[in-house]
């Protein structure tokens, strides 16, 4: 049986970025309106060697998309102007077999 969370999930993408993974999930409200959740997940090791995932989530509703995107773009433009960087310095080779399909979503539920 599908959980309530699985029922309202419409579209999902994940981005592995260093020690963090960002999840972009389009979901649907009961009335059928779409919204976006952005989740940052980072593995943290405990003293006993076990690990947990620290997760931070924001919800973005479609009536706020324009304002959010406008401000997000303004902030990124500011950073690019004030502290330009060479994207090549952050690019690294991805070893074979280390692709986004290797992200195991079930690990996030085992907290």
PDB file as gemmi writes it, atoms N, CA and C in Angstrom:
CRYST1    1.000    1.000    1.000  90.00  90.00  90.00 P 1                      
ATOM      1  N   UNK A   1       0.850  -1.185   0.000  1.00  0.00           N  
ATOM      2  CA  UNK A   1       0.000   0.000   0.000  1.00  0.00           C  
ATOM      3  C   UNK A   1       0.893   1.245   0.000  1.00  0.00           C  
ATOM      4  N   UNK A   2       0.549   2.221  -0.812  1.00  0.00           N  
ATOM      5  CA  UNK A   2       1.348   3.446  -0.908  1.00  0.00           C  
ATOM      6  C   UNK A   2       1.070   4.365   0.271  1.00  0.00           C  
ATOM      7  N   UNK A   3       2.135   5.002   0.761  1.00  0.00           N  
ATOM      8  CA  UNK A   3       1.966   5.977   1.830  1.00  0.00           C  
ATOM      9  C   UNK A   3       1.336   7.240   1.254  1.00  0.00           C  
ATOM     10  N   UNK A   4       0.825   8.090   2.114  1.00  0.00           N  
ATOM     11  CA  UNK A   4       0.237   9.360   1.667  1.00  0.00           C  
ATOM     12  C   UNK A   4       1.266  10.179   0.906  1.00  0.00           C  
ATOM     13  N   UNK A   5       2.520  10.145   1.364  1.00  0.00           N  
ATOM     14  CA  UNK A   5       3.597  10.888   0.706  1.00  0.00           C  
ATOM     15  C   UNK A   5       3.830  10.387  -0.718  1.00  0.00           C  
ATOM     16  N   UNK A   6       3.786   9.076  -0.911  1.00  0.00           N  
ATOM     17  CA  UNK A   6       4.004   8.498  -2.239  1.00  0.00           C  
ATOM     18  C   UNK A   6       2.838   8.782  -3.178  1.00  0.00           C  
ATOM     19  N   UNK A   7       1.632   8.872  -2.646  1.00  0.00           N  
ATOM     20  CA  UNK A   7       0.453   9.128  -3.462  1.00  0.00           C  
ATOM     21  C   UNK A   7       0.488  10.518  -4.090  1.00  0.00           C  
ATOM     22  N   UNK A   8       0.992  11.511  -3.351  1.00  0.00           N  
ATOM     23  CA  UNK A   8       0.919  12.879  -3.864  1.00  0.00           C  
ATOM     24  C   UNK A   8       2.205  13.323  -4.545  1.00  0.00           C  
ATOM     25  N   UNK A   9       3.171  12.421  -4.731  1.00  0.00           N  
ATOM     26  CA  UNK A   9       4.409  12.771  -5.418  1.00  0.00           C  
ATOM     27  C   UNK A   9       4.210  12.668  -6.925  1.00  0.00           C  
ATOM     28  N   UNK A  10       4.497  13.769  -7.624  1.00  0.00           N  
ATOM     29  CA  UNK A  10       4.242  13.871  -9.051  1.00  0.00           C  
ATOM     30  C   UNK A  10       5.520  13.714  -9.872  1.00  0.00           C  
ATOM     31  N   UNK A  11       6.600  14.326  -9.409  1.00  0.00           N  
ATOM     32  CA  UNK A  11       7.843  14.390 -10.174  1.00  0.00           C  
ATOM     33  C   UNK A  11       8.968  14.587  -9.179  1.00  0.00           C  
ATOM     34  N   UNK A  12      10.134  13.970  -9.414  1.00  0.00           N  
ATOM     35  CA  UNK A  12      11.242  14.096  -8.469  1.00  0.00           C  
ATOM     36  C   UNK A  12      12.576  14.063  -9.194  1.00  0.00           C  
ATOM     37  N   UNK A  13      13.510  14.836  -8.680  1.00  0.00           N  
ATOM     38  CA  UNK A  13      14.892  14.833  -9.146  1.00  0.00           C  
ATOM     39  C   UNK A  13      15.796  14.971  -7.926  1.00  0.00           C  
ATOM     40  N   UNK A  14      16.991  14.375  -8.029  1.00  0.00           N  
ATOM     41  CA  UNK A  14      17.978  14.473  -6.958  1.00  0.00           C  
ATOM     42  C   UNK A  14      19.290  14.957  -7.546  1.00  0.00           C  
ATOM     43  N   UNK A  15      20.002  15.755  -6.762  1.00  0.00           N  
ATOM     44  CA  UNK A  15      21.306  16.265  -7.173  1.00  0.00           C  
ATOM     45  C   UNK A  15      22.292  15.952  -6.061  1.00  0.00           C  
ATOM     46  N   UNK A  16      23.273  15.116  -6.368  1.00  0.00           N  
ATOM     47  CA  UNK A  16      24.326  14.825  -5.402  1.00  0.00           C  
ATOM     48  C   UNK A  16      25.392  15.898  -5.559  1.00  0.00           C  
ATOM     49  N   UNK A  17      25.699  16.579  -4.463  1.00  0.00           N  
ATOM     50  CA  UNK A  17      26.639  17.691  -4.494  1.00  0.00           C  
ATOM     51  C   UNK A  17      27.605  17.548  -3.317  1.00  0.00           C  
ATOM     52  N   UNK A  18      28.710  16.866  -3.559  1.00  0.00           N  
ATOM     53  CA  UNK A  18      29.677  16.658  -2.483  1.00  0.00           C  
ATOM     54  C   UNK A  18      29.083  15.779  -1.398  1.00  0.00           C  
ATOM     55  N   UNK A  19      29.086  16.284  -0.167  1.00  0.00           N  
ATOM     56  CA  UNK A  19      28.573  15.517   0.965  1.00  0.00           C  
ATOM     57  C   UNK A  19      27.067  15.667   1.134  1.00  0.00           C  
ATOM     58  N   UNK A  20      26.465  16.466   0.289  1.00  0.00           N  
ATOM     59  CA  UNK A  20      25.036  16.718   0.393  1.00  0.00           C  
ATOM     60  C   UNK A  20      24.301  16.163  -0.827  1.00  0.00           C  
ATOM     61  N   UNK A  21      23.037  15.871  -0.616  1.00  0.00           N  
ATOM     62  CA  UNK A  21      22.142  15.546  -1.722  1.00  0.00           C  
ATOM     63  C   UNK A  21      20.937  16.459  -1.594  1.00  0.00           C  
ATOM     64  N   UNK A  22      20.547  17.030  -2.723  1.00  0.00           N  
ATOM     65  CA  UNK A  22      19.370  17.897  -2.760  1.00  0.00           C  
ATOM     66  C   UNK A  22      18.275  17.164  -3.519  1.00  0.00           C  
ATOM     67  N   UNK A  23      17.106  17.112  -2.930  1.00  0.00           N  
ATOM     68  CA  UNK A  23      15.958  16.463  -3.538  1.00  0.00           C  
ATOM     69  C   UNK A  23      14.929  17.531  -3.897  1.00  0.00           C  
ATOM     70  N   UNK A  24      14.486  17.515  -5.147  1.00  0.00           N  
ATOM     71  CA  UNK A  24      13.458  18.426  -5.632  1.00  0.00           C  
ATOM     72  C   UNK A  24      12.235  17.562  -5.942  1.00  0.00           C  
ATOM     73  N   UNK A  25      11.172  17.747  -5.184  1.00  0.00           N  
ATOM     74  CA  UNK A  25       9.979  16.920  -5.329  1.00  0.00           C  
ATOM     75  C   UNK A  25       8.760  17.785  -5.610  1.00  0.00           C  
ATOM     76  N   UNK A  26       8.083  17.508  -6.719  1.00  0.00           N  
ATOM     77  CA  UNK A  26       6.812  18.157  -7.016  1.00  0.00           C  
ATOM     78  C   UNK A  26       5.732  17.265  -6.428  1.00  0.00           C  
ATOM     79  N   UNK A  27       4.889  17.858  -5.607  1.00  0.00           N  
ATOM     80  CA  UNK A  27       3.814  17.111  -4.960  1.00  0.00           C  
ATOM     81  C   UNK A  27       2.491  17.794  -5.236  1.00  0.00           C  
ATOM     82  N   UNK A  28       1.429  17.118  -4.871  1.00  0.00           N  
ATOM     83  CA  UNK A  28       0.090  17.635  -5.111  1.00  0.00           C  
ATOM     84  C   UNK A  28      -0.673  17.706  -3.802  1.00  0.00           C  
ATOM     85  N   UNK A  29      -1.380  18.816  -3.621  1.00  0.00           N  
ATOM     86  CA  UNK A  29      -2.254  18.935  -2.451  1.00  0.00           C  
ATOM     87  C   UNK A  29      -3.508  18.103  -2.690  1.00  0.00           C  
ATOM     88  N   UNK A  30      -4.337  17.976  -1.688  1.00  0.00           N  
ATOM     89  CA  UNK A  30      -5.592  17.233  -1.839  1.00  0.00           C  
ATOM     90  C   UNK A  30      -6.478  17.838  -2.922  1.00  0.00           C  
ATOM     91  N   UNK A  31      -6.356  19.169  -3.086  1.00  0.00           N  
ATOM     92  CA  UNK A  31      -7.185  19.838  -4.100  1.00  0.00           C  
ATOM     93  C   UNK A  31      -6.546  19.798  -5.494  1.00  0.00           C  
ATOM     94  N   UNK A  32      -5.367  19.163  -5.611  1.00  0.00           N  
ATOM     95  CA  UNK A  32      -4.741  18.994  -6.914  1.00  0.00           C  
ATOM     96  C   UNK A  32      -3.738  20.070  -7.301  1.00  0.00           C  
ATOM     97  N   UNK A  33      -3.482  21.035  -6.426  1.00  0.00           N  
ATOM     98  CA  UNK A  33      -2.481  22.063  -6.715  1.00  0.00           C  
ATOM     99  C   UNK A  33      -1.085  21.514  -6.475  1.00  0.00           C  
ATOM    100  N   UNK A  34      -0.166  21.866  -7.361  1.00  0.00           N  
ATOM    101  CA  UNK A  34       1.219  21.423  -7.216  1.00  0.00           C  
ATOM    102  C   UNK A  34       2.006  22.376  -6.332  1.00  0.00           C  
ATOM    103  N   UNK A  35       2.982  21.811  -5.630  1.00  0.00           N  
ATOM    104  CA  UNK A  35       3.943  22.599  -4.870  1.00  0.00           C  
ATOM    105  C   UNK A  35       5.276  21.874  -4.926  1.00  0.00           C  
ATOM    106  N   UNK A  36       6.323  22.582  -4.528  1.00  0.00           N  
ATOM    107  CA  UNK A  36       7.683  22.050  -4.590  1.00  0.00           C  
ATOM    108  C   UNK A  36       8.252  21.918  -3.194  1.00  0.00           C  
ATOM    109  N   UNK A  37       8.886  20.785  -2.921  1.00  0.00           N  
ATOM    110  CA  UNK A  37       9.685  20.678  -1.707  1.00  0.00           C  
ATOM    111  C   UNK A  37      11.139  20.529  -2.134  1.00  0.00           C  
ATOM    112  N   UNK A  38      12.012  21.228  -1.450  1.00  0.00           N  
ATOM    113  CA  UNK A  38      13.451  21.119  -1.660  1.00  0.00           C  
ATOM    114  C   UNK A  38      14.023  20.615  -0.347  1.00  0.00           C  
ATOM    115  N   UNK A  39      14.686  19.469  -0.411  1.00  0.00           N  
ATOM    116  CA  UNK A  39      15.249  18.868   0.794  1.00  0.00           C  
ATOM    117  C   UNK A  39      16.750  18.747   0.642  1.00  0.00           C  
ATOM    118  N   UNK A  40      17.460  19.248   1.649  1.00  0.00           N  
ATOM    119  CA  UNK A  40      18.905  19.049   1.717  1.00  0.00           C  
ATOM    120  C   UNK A  40      19.128  17.897   2.686  1.00  0.00           C  
ATOM    121  N   UNK A  41      19.894  16.908   2.269  1.00  0.00           N  
ATOM    122  CA  UNK A  41      20.174  15.751   3.103  1.00  0.00           C  
ATOM    123  C   UNK A  41      21.685  15.573   3.200  1.00  0.00           C  
ATOM    124  N   UNK A  42      22.159  15.360   4.423  1.00  0.00           N  
ATOM    125  CA  UNK A  42      23.590  15.174   4.640  1.00  0.00           C  
ATOM    126  C   UNK A  42      23.789  14.050   5.658  1.00  0.00           C  
ATOM    127  N   UNK A  43      24.637  13.102   5.293  1.00  0.00           N  
ATOM    128  CA  UNK A  43      24.928  11.989   6.193  1.00  0.00           C  
ATOM    129  C   UNK A  43      25.835  12.479   7.320  1.00  0.00           C  
ATOM    130  N   UNK A  44      25.456  12.130   8.565  1.00  0.00           N  
ATOM    131  CA  UNK A  44      26.271  12.498   9.731  1.00  0.00           C  
ATOM    132  C   UNK A  44      26.526  11.237  10.545  1.00  0.00           C  
ATOM    133  N   UNK A  45      27.801  11.041  10.897  1.00  0.00           N  
ATOM    134  CA  UNK A  45      28.180   9.864  11.663  1.00  0.00           C  
ATOM    135  C   UNK A  45      28.096  10.152  13.156  1.00  0.00           C  
ATOM    136  N   UNK A  46      27.567   9.181  13.884  1.00  0.00           N  
ATOM    137  CA  UNK A  46      27.448   9.283  15.335  1.00  0.00           C  
ATOM    138  C   UNK A  46      28.703   8.724  15.993  1.00  0.00           C  
ATOM    139  N   UNK A  47      28.841   8.950  17.271  1.00  0.00           N  
ATOM    140  CA  UNK A  47      30.018   8.481  18.004  1.00  0.00           C  
ATOM    141  C   UNK A  47      30.190   6.961  17.948  1.00  0.00           C  
ATOM    142  N   UNK A  48      29.071   6.244  17.842  1.00  0.00           N  
ATOM    143  CA  UNK A  48      29.144   4.777  17.817  1.00  0.00           C  
ATOM    144  C   UNK A  48      29.392   4.209  16.419  1.00  0.00           C  
ATOM    145  N   UNK A  49      29.651   5.080  15.446  1.00  0.00           N  
ATOM    146  CA  UNK A  49      29.933   4.634  14.090  1.00  0.00           C  
ATOM    147  C   UNK A  49      28.706   4.529  13.198  1.00  0.00           C  
ATOM    148  N   UNK A  50      27.528   4.570  13.794  1.00  0.00           N  
ATOM    149  CA  UNK A  50      26.301   4.555  12.989  1.00  0.00           C  
ATOM    150  C   UNK A  50      26.118   5.935  12.370  1.00  0.00           C  
ATOM    151  N   UNK A  51      25.191   6.035  11.455  1.00  0.00           N  
ATOM    152  CA  UNK A  51      24.961   7.322  10.837  1.00  0.00           C  
ATOM    153  C   UNK A  51      23.474   7.643  10.755  1.00  0.00           C  
ATOM    154  N   UNK A  52      23.196   8.913  10.639  1.00  0.00           N  
ATOM    155  CA  UNK A  52      21.843   9.419  10.430  1.00  0.00           C  
ATOM    156  C   UNK A  52      21.921  10.441   9.307  1.00  0.00           C  
ATOM    157  N   UNK A  53      20.793  10.756   8.743  1.00  0.00           N  
ATOM    158  CA  UNK A  53      20.726  11.808   7.744  1.00  0.00           C  
ATOM    159  C   UNK A  53      20.094  13.041   8.374  1.00  0.00           C  
ATOM    160  N   UNK A  54      20.822  14.142   8.340  1.00  0.00           N  
ATOM    161  CA  UNK A  54      20.241  15.421   8.735  1.00  0.00           C  
ATOM    162  C   UNK A  54      19.522  15.960   7.511  1.00  0.00           C  
ATOM    163  N   UNK A  55      18.260  16.325   7.687  1.00  0.00           N  
ATOM    164  CA  UNK A  55      17.484  16.818   6.557  1.00  0.00           C  
ATOM    165  C   UNK A  55      16.888  18.184   6.893  1.00  0.00           C  
ATOM    166  N   UNK A  56      16.909  19.049   5.906  1.00  0.00           N  
ATOM    167  CA  UNK A  56      16.287  20.367   6.017  1.00  0.00           C  
ATOM    168  C   UNK A  56      15.404  20.529   4.793  1.00  0.00           C  
ATOM    169  N   UNK A  57      14.181  20.972   5.013  1.00  0.00           N  
ATOM    170  CA  UNK A  57      13.216  20.995   3.927  1.00  0.00           C  
ATOM    171  C   UNK A  57      12.521  22.347   3.870  1.00  0.00           C  
ATOM    172  N   UNK A  58      12.309  22.812   2.630  1.00  0.00           N  
ATOM    173  CA  UNK A  58      11.469  23.991   2.432  1.00  0.00           C  
ATOM    174  C   UNK A  58      10.329  23.604   1.497  1.00  0.00           C  
ATOM    175  N   UNK A  59       9.206  24.256   1.698  1.00  0.00           N  
ATOM    176  CA  UNK A  59       8.036  24.062   0.858  1.00  0.00           C  
ATOM    177  C   UNK A  59       7.823  25.346   0.087  1.00  0.00           C  
ATOM    178  N   UNK A  60       7.645  25.217  -1.211  1.00  0.00           N  
ATOM    179  CA  UNK A  60       7.447  26.388  -2.060  1.00  0.00           C  
ATOM    180  C   UNK A  60       6.163  26.182  -2.857  1.00  0.00           C  
ATOM    181  N   UNK A  61       5.220  27.096  -2.632  1.00  0.00           N  
ATOM    182  CA  UNK A  61       3.918  26.993  -3.281  1.00  0.00           C  
ATOM    183  C   UNK A  61       3.881  27.851  -4.532  1.00  0.00           C  
ATOM    184  N   UNK A  62       3.078  27.419  -5.509  1.00  0.00           N  
ATOM    185  CA  UNK A  62       3.143  28.026  -6.834  1.00  0.00           C  
ATOM    186  C   UNK A  62       2.846  29.515  -6.841  1.00  0.00           C  
ATOM    187  N   UNK A  63       2.061  30.006  -5.901  1.00  0.00           N  
ATOM    188  CA  UNK A  63       1.812  31.453  -5.854  1.00  0.00           C  
ATOM    189  C   UNK A  63       3.065  32.241  -5.463  1.00  0.00           C  
ATOM    190  N   UNK A  64       4.075  31.550  -4.948  1.00  0.00           N  
ATOM    191  CA  UNK A  64       5.326  32.204  -4.545  1.00  0.00           C  
ATOM    192  C   UNK A  64       6.468  31.959  -5.527  1.00  0.00           C  
ATOM    193  N   UNK A  65       6.257  31.116  -6.557  1.00  0.00           N  
ATOM    194  CA  UNK A  65       7.329  30.760  -7.484  1.00  0.00           C  
ATOM    195  C   UNK A  65       8.004  31.991  -8.088  1.00  0.00           C  
ATOM    196  N   UNK A  66       7.210  32.919  -8.599  1.00  0.00           N  
ATOM    197  CA  UNK A  66       7.778  34.078  -9.298  1.00  0.00           C  
ATOM    198  C   UNK A  66       8.661  34.906  -8.362  1.00  0.00           C  
ATOM    199  N   UNK A  67       8.146  35.233  -7.180  1.00  0.00           N  
ATOM    200  CA  UNK A  67       8.921  36.044  -6.225  1.00  0.00           C  
ATOM    201  C   UNK A  67      10.180  35.298  -5.790  1.00  0.00           C  
ATOM    202  N   UNK A  68      10.043  34.005  -5.549  1.00  0.00           N  
ATOM    203  CA  UNK A  68      11.182  33.201  -5.126  1.00  0.00           C  
ATOM    204  C   UNK A  68      12.255  33.193  -6.208  1.00  0.00           C  
ATOM    205  N   UNK A  69      11.862  32.891  -7.442  1.00  0.00           N  
ATOM    206  CA  UNK A  69      12.814  32.811  -8.547  1.00  0.00           C  
ATOM    207  C   UNK A  69      13.470  34.162  -8.806  1.00  0.00           C  
ATOM    208  N   UNK A  70      12.688  35.217  -8.752  1.00  0.00           N  
ATOM    209  CA  UNK A  70      13.220  36.568  -8.968  1.00  0.00           C  
ATOM    210  C   UNK A  70      14.288  36.904  -7.921  1.00  0.00           C  
ATOM    211  N   UNK A  71      14.004  36.643  -6.671  1.00  0.00           N  
ATOM    212  CA  UNK A  71      14.951  36.940  -5.592  1.00  0.00           C  
ATOM    213  C   UNK A  71      16.142  35.997  -5.632  1.00  0.00           C  
ATOM    214  N   UNK A  72      15.913  34.727  -5.903  1.00  0.00           N  
ATOM    215  CA  UNK A  72      16.997  33.749  -6.002  1.00  0.00           C  
ATOM    216  C   UNK A  72      17.966  34.163  -7.106  1.00  0.00           C  
ATOM    217  N   UNK A  73      17.437  34.554  -8.247  1.00  0.00           N  
ATOM    218  CA  UNK A  73      18.271  34.999  -9.365  1.00  0.00           C  
ATOM    219  C   UNK A  73      19.061  36.253  -8.991  1.00  0.00           C  
ATOM    220  N   UNK A  74      18.417  37.183  -8.300  1.00  0.00           N  
ATOM    221  CA  UNK A  74      19.101  38.409  -7.869  1.00  0.00           C  
ATOM    222  C   UNK A  74      20.272  38.086  -6.939  1.00  0.00           C  
ATOM    223  N   UNK A  75      20.056  37.181  -6.020  1.00  0.00           N  
ATOM    224  CA  UNK A  75      21.105  36.800  -5.071  1.00  0.00           C  
ATOM    225  C   UNK A  75      22.254  36.090  -5.793  1.00  0.00           C  
ATOM    226  N   UNK A  76      21.936  35.176  -6.707  1.00  0.00           N  
ATOM    227  CA  UNK A  76      22.989  34.493  -7.463  1.00  0.00           C  
ATOM    228  C   UNK A  76      23.789  35.473  -8.309  1.00  0.00           C  
ATOM    229  N   UNK A  77      23.107  36.418  -8.954  1.00  0.00           N  
ATOM    230  CA  UNK A  77      23.805  37.429  -9.752  1.00  0.00           C  
ATOM    231  C   UNK A  77      24.741  38.259  -8.888  1.00  0.00           C  
ATOM    232  N   UNK A  78      24.304  38.597  -7.676  1.00  0.00           N  
ATOM    233  CA  UNK A  78      25.154  39.353  -6.749  1.00  0.00           C  
ATOM    234  C   UNK A  78      26.423  38.562  -6.429  1.00  0.00           C  
ATOM    235  N   UNK A  79      26.256  37.293  -6.093  1.00  0.00           N  
ATOM    236  CA  UNK A  79      27.411  36.460  -5.747  1.00  0.00           C  
ATOM    237  C   UNK A  79      28.352  36.335  -6.941  1.00  0.00           C  
ATOM    238  N   UNK A  80      27.796  36.100  -8.130  1.00  0.00           N  
ATOM    239  CA  UNK A  80      28.628  35.962  -9.329  1.00  0.00           C  
ATOM    240  C   UNK A  80      29.414  37.236  -9.616  1.00  0.00           C  
ATOM    241  N   UNK A  81      28.818  38.384  -9.327  1.00  0.00           N  
ATOM    242  CA  UNK A  81      29.484  39.669  -9.568  1.00  0.00           C  
ATOM    243  C   UNK A  81      30.536  39.956  -8.504  1.00  0.00           C  
ATOM    244  N   UNK A  82      30.182  39.733  -7.256  1.00  0.00           N  
ATOM    245  CA  UNK A  82      31.066  40.078  -6.145  1.00  0.00           C  
ATOM    246  C   UNK A  82      32.174  39.060  -5.923  1.00  0.00           C  
ATOM    247  N   UNK A  83      31.903  37.809  -6.194  1.00  0.00           N  
ATOM    248  CA  UNK A  83      32.900  36.749  -6.002  1.00  0.00           C  
ATOM    249  C   UNK A  83      32.844  35.766  -7.158  1.00  0.00           C  
ATOM    250  N   UNK A  84      33.280  36.216  -8.332  1.00  0.00           N  
ATOM    251  CA  UNK A  84      33.241  35.293  -9.472  1.00  0.00           C  
ATOM    252  C   UNK A  84      34.116  34.071  -9.205  1.00  0.00           C  
ATOM    253  N   UNK A  85      33.734  32.966  -9.777  1.00  0.00           N  
ATOM    254  CA  UNK A  85      34.511  31.746  -9.602  1.00  0.00           C  
ATOM    255  C   UNK A  85      34.581  30.989 -10.919  1.00  0.00           C  
ATOM    256  N   UNK A  86      35.558  30.146 -10.982  1.00  0.00           N  
ATOM    257  CA  UNK A  86      35.745  29.301 -12.150  1.00  0.00           C  
ATOM    258  C   UNK A  86      35.096  27.955 -11.845  1.00  0.00           C  
ATOM    259  N   UNK A  87      33.992  27.623 -12.520  1.00  0.00           N  
ATOM    260  CA  UNK A  87      33.317  26.358 -12.224  1.00  0.00           C  
ATOM    261  C   UNK A  87      34.222  25.143 -12.395  1.00  0.00           C  
ATOM    262  N   UNK A  88      35.243  25.268 -13.232  1.00  0.00           N  
ATOM    263  CA  UNK A  88      36.152  24.140 -13.452  1.00  0.00           C  
ATOM    264  C   UNK A  88      36.903  23.762 -12.174  1.00  0.00           C  
ATOM    265  N   UNK A  89      37.126  24.733 -11.295  1.00  0.00           N  
ATOM    266  CA  UNK A  89      37.851  24.409 -10.073  1.00  0.00           C  
ATOM    267  C   UNK A  89      37.023  23.520  -9.148  1.00  0.00           C  
ATOM    268  N   UNK A  90      35.716  23.484  -9.349  1.00  0.00           N  
ATOM    269  CA  UNK A  90      34.849  22.652  -8.516  1.00  0.00           C  
ATOM    270  C   UNK A  90      34.440  21.363  -9.212  1.00  0.00           C  
ATOM    271  N   UNK A  91      34.739  21.250 -10.489  1.00  0.00           N  
ATOM    272  CA  UNK A  91      34.359  20.072 -11.259  1.00  0.00           C  
ATOM    273  C   UNK A  91      35.332  18.939 -10.934  1.00  0.00           C  
ATOM    274  N   UNK A  92      34.805  17.769 -10.795  1.00  0.00           N  
ATOM    275  CA  UNK A  92      35.674  16.619 -10.569  1.00  0.00           C  
ATOM    276  C   UNK A  92      35.125  15.445 -11.343  1.00  0.00           C  
ATOM    277  N   UNK A  93      35.990  14.527 -11.597  1.00  0.00           N  
ATOM    278  CA  UNK A  93      35.594  13.346 -12.349  1.00  0.00           C  
ATOM    279  C   UNK A  93      34.694  12.478 -11.479  1.00  0.00           C  
ATOM    280  N   UNK A  94      33.645  11.963 -12.076  1.00  0.00           N  
ATOM    281  CA  UNK A  94      32.744  11.056 -11.377  1.00  0.00           C  
ATOM    282  C   UNK A  94      33.155   9.640 -11.753  1.00  0.00           C  
ATOM    283  N   UNK A  95      33.528   8.842 -10.739  1.00  0.00           N  
ATOM    284  CA  UNK A  95      33.953   7.471 -11.038  1.00  0.00           C  
ATOM    285  C   UNK A  95      32.831   6.675 -11.695  1.00  0.00           C  
ATOM    286  N   UNK A  96      33.182   5.704 -12.546  1.00  0.00           N  
ATOM    287  CA  UNK A  96      32.157   4.869 -13.187  1.00  0.00           C  
ATOM    288  C   UNK A  96      31.267   4.218 -12.133  1.00  0.00           C  
ATOM    289  N   UNK A  97      29.982   4.171 -12.413  1.00  0.00           N  
ATOM    290  CA  UNK A  97      29.041   3.540 -11.480  1.00  0.00           C  
ATOM    291  C   UNK A  97      28.550   4.480 -10.405  1.00  0.00           C  
ATOM    292  N   UNK A  98      29.093   5.687 -10.306  1.00  0.00           N  
ATOM    293  CA  UNK A  98      28.670   6.631  -9.280  1.00  0.00           C  
ATOM    294  C   UNK A  98      27.726   7.645  -9.929  1.00  0.00           C  
ATOM    295  N   UNK A  99      26.508   7.213 -10.188  1.00  0.00           N  
ATOM    296  CA  UNK A  99      25.535   8.053 -10.860  1.00  0.00           C  
ATOM    297  C   UNK A  99      24.348   8.300  -9.948  1.00  0.00           C  
ATOM    298  N   UNK A 100      23.498   9.217 -10.337  1.00  0.00           N  
ATOM    299  CA  UNK A 100      22.343   9.552  -9.511  1.00  0.00           C  
ATOM    300  C   UNK A 100      21.446   8.347  -9.262  1.00  0.00           C  
ATOM    301  N   UNK A 101      21.452   7.388 -10.143  1.00  0.00           N  
ATOM    302  CA  UNK A 101      20.615   6.215  -9.927  1.00  0.00           C  
ATOM    303  C   UNK A 101      21.083   5.409  -8.722  1.00  0.00           C  
ATOM    304  N   UNK A 102      22.308   5.690  -8.235  1.00  0.00           N  
ATOM    305  CA  UNK A 102      22.827   4.978  -7.080  1.00  0.00           C  
ATOM    306  C   UNK A 102      22.306   5.544  -5.758  1.00  0.00           C  
ATOM    307  N   UNK A 103      21.581   6.661  -5.786  1.00  0.00           N  
ATOM    308  CA  UNK A 103      21.026   7.235  -4.567  1.00  0.00           C  
ATOM    309  C   UNK A 103      19.900   6.323  -4.090  1.00  0.00           C  
ATOM    310  N   UNK A 104      19.969   5.909  -2.840  1.00  0.00           N  
ATOM    311  CA  UNK A 104      18.953   5.021  -2.299  1.00  0.00           C  
ATOM    312  C   UNK A 104      18.012   5.825  -1.410  1.00  0.00           C  
ATOM    313  N   UNK A 105      16.827   6.088  -1.911  1.00  0.00           N  
ATOM    314  CA  UNK A 105      15.854   6.893  -1.181  1.00  0.00           C  
ATOM    315  C   UNK A 105      15.418   6.209   0.105  1.00  0.00           C  
ATOM    316  N   UNK A 106      15.426   4.876   0.117  1.00  0.00           N  
ATOM    317  CA  UNK A 106      14.985   4.173   1.320  1.00  0.00           C  
ATOM    318  C   UNK A 106      15.915   4.450   2.502  1.00  0.00           C  
ATOM    319  N   UNK A 107      17.172   4.804   2.249  1.00  0.00           N  
ATOM    320  CA  UNK A 107      18.085   5.126   3.334  1.00  0.00           C  
ATOM    321  C   UNK A 107      17.610   6.346   4.111  1.00  0.00           C  
ATOM    322  N   UNK A 108      16.939   7.259   3.444  1.00  0.00           N  
ATOM    323  CA  UNK A 108      16.468   8.461   4.107  1.00  0.00           C  
ATOM    324  C   UNK A 108      15.333   8.189   5.069  1.00  0.00           C  
ATOM    325  N   UNK A 109      14.606   7.107   4.848  1.00  0.00           N  
ATOM    326  CA  UNK A 109      13.486   6.769   5.727  1.00  0.00           C  
ATOM    327  C   UNK A 109      13.943   6.068   6.994  1.00  0.00           C  
ATOM    328  N   UNK A 110      15.175   5.578   7.017  1.00  0.00           N  
ATOM    329  CA  UNK A 110      15.674   4.811   8.159  1.00  0.00           C  
ATOM    330  C   UNK A 110      16.379   5.699   9.164  1.00  0.00           C  
ATOM    331  N   UNK A 111      15.679   6.678   9.655  1.00  0.00           N  
ATOM    332  CA  UNK A 111      16.297   7.595  10.622  1.00  0.00           C  
ATOM    333  C   UNK A 111      15.856   7.283  12.015  1.00  0.00           C  
TER     334      UNK A 111                                                      
END                                                                             
